[in-house]
Amino acid sequence: MIKAIIFDVDGVLVDSVKIVVEAYQKTAEKLGLKIPSSQEVLDLLGKPLEEIAIILWPNTDHELYINEYRKLFMDKKLTIPSIKGAVDTVKQLKKLGFKLGIITGKIMFFTEKHLKESGFNIDWFETIGSFEMTRKHKPNPEPLFYVIDKLGVKPEETLYVGDAILDYECAKNAKVEYVTVLTGCLNRTELKKLGVENIINSVSNLPEFLGLK
């Protein structure tokens, strides 16, 4: 029986994937680095920013890149919307008594900032596992186990909702039930090739997936 639901953020709760990809590209252009293709960035989403920077530009000043990248998300004109129906669905699941948590490769500051700006109440989530909280990161199961432990449930009582390859691998490594949404990094064909069985259009379809409708 599922007692807890843990969400990824980008592409799952907030409609930010396109914005994030463009931020990587704009920062690279500003610093005179090789501009990665959208697919190159998409294949790495879910990893912490520093890890992605090291992979894409191994011989550059990663601290400089990270600082320039984060400046883009401090722009007051930049608004990241929630995925359609996600706010109402999370609110409904909270009212139904599910324990809710988050794991993300973002730092806590931006995780909370983007959730609040897109309409979520941070208090709906009992635990947020951000980049700073664990030594290892997705696809290692450590972040997922961290949040599961904080929520006081067992892995077999947990559902993880993600959108990327790393999310799927993290859930698989933790032996946690996984469902992926089509609002993020991967399409249905790519997911089927990976062997992902549980696929829904978006977070708004979770109640139906859980048999609540």
Secondary structure, 3 states (H helix, E strand, C coil): CCCEEEECCECCCECCHHHHHHHHHHHHHHCCCCCCCHHHHHCCCCCCHHHHHHHHCCCCCHHHHHHHHHHHCCCCCCCCCECCCHHHHHHHHHHCCCEEEEECCCCHHHHHHHHHHCCCCHHHCCEEECHHHCCCCCCCCHHHHHHHHHHCCCHHHEEEEECCHHHHHHHHHHCCEEEEECCCCCCHHHHHHHCCCCEECCHHHHHHHCCCC
